[in-house]
Amino acid sequence: MTTATPPESALNLSSAEVLNRDCFCRTLNKDRLRAQLEADPSLQGLTDKLLQTRSNLFSSNVVFVSKKVQSHIESVVEAIERVATLPGYQAQALSRALPIAQPAWGPRGACMGYDFHLSHQGPQLIEINTNAGGLLLNAALARAQEVCCKELGDAFVTGARQSGLPQAIFDMFAAEWQLQRGDQPWRSVLIVDSAPKAQYLAPEFELFRQLFAQHGLQAHIADPAELVWQGGQLLYQNTWVDMVYNRLTDFYLEEPAHQALRQAYEAGAVVLTPHPNRHALLADKRNLIALSNDTLLTALGASTADRKLLAASVPTTRLVTQERADELWAQRRQLFFKPVAGYGAKAAYRGDKLTRRVWGEILQGDFVAQTLVPPAERMIEVDGVLTDLKFDIRAFTYGGRVQLLAARIYSGQTTNFRTPGGGFAPVIVVSDEETR
């Protein structure tokens, strides 16, 4: 039997690209996922609830990346967080932020997320998030995979290899506490979001609550409207709150329902993580303007090595203004438009899909225009049909170090959890020689 010679373009693909194109194996073991998600009796039934009510939260497939891509992503994260410590960078970032963002109190910000698209030029940073959801869910998902073939056995994330991640996640919060409170006793933590039971990632709140409780802390989930600022203390159900794990998308705590939390944070009476200062320094989309501007980075004092890396890794980003309206409209097919304080791809638009009506709304709002970097694709089998879906890579980080890489598989303009066959997917790192 003869073997067909692949087209020349296929021969030039890295092994990760070949696997994303040609490996259709379903690797998710649902029994293993159940064991990971329901390690504590209080979480019994969580897996079935997730699979029934959020059927597109988890993909049954994995995404492959090369070791070179993994290393590049790690280097970009480290470079950005170095740049973010420069006095000049901080001054320009904080100058446009509200007063609540000025104090930092010490914590670095737990559960940061750096989102990348993969291109032929290497990983391209699309945005940075201070309230990145999915870390514990993806930690469980990574440990619930079955090796699809023996040749890739060493590349798959094994339970043994990832068994220390939950402890590292708890240690991250413990470090946040110590950075602000030193050796003072840590007794309680509150996981806060608006209408938390209604949130799409609400099951993850339960996983965090259980993780904190395992380490002897009083842990609860609450809406910020349930908090009380009284006598210099932040109270929940008449109990003093030591730390708040912040999942709010009101990044500067401006809403009336967040007043008690805002007052406690401004007074330094609670350890809040992530916090407004971190959002202002990293997650505000206007920071992408500086991070993609070599001239400005030079003036701010960034090193030559960091500038070279960011020039190759952060797509050029510009502020949308009335003065640039004609120029940006003419270039719109090569641009992606995002609100400066946006999250979860809300009100984000590909330029080639814009109508004049939406363009008028963009001009009236606070938006940036980023050079369009199309997402990479993953071929998977959906209901027996081979389907090309898009994916991005999220690096979950703390203190400039990557803790976990995860992918989000989707169709459409932006990431979502509505795509059959899509959802969160583990990232499997392979060498470029795996399939040659």
Salt bridges, closest charged atoms under 4 A:
ASP22 OD2 - ARG21 NH2 2.57
ASP31 OD1 - ARG34 NH1 3.43
ASP48 OD1 - ARG34 NH2 2.62
GLU81 OE1 - ARG278 NH2 2.52
ASP115 OD1 - ARG394 NE 2.78
ASP115 OD2 - ARG408 NH2 3.04
GLU127 OE1 - LYS338 NZ 3.75
GLU204 OE1 - ARG247 NH1 3.01
GLU206 OE1 - ARG209 NE 2.98
ASP242 OD1 - ARG187 NH2 3.03
ASP250 OD2 - HIS258 ND1 2.67
GLU255 OE1 - HIS258 NE2 3.72
ASP284 OD2 - ARG286 NH2 2.75
ASP294 OD1 - ARG307 NH1 3.07
ASP306 OD1 - ARG82 NH2 2.63
GLU327 OE2 - ARG318 NH1 2.88
ASP352 OD2 - ARG350 NH2 2.84
GLU361 OE2 - ARG357 NH1 2.71
ASP392 OD2 - ARG408 NH2 2.69
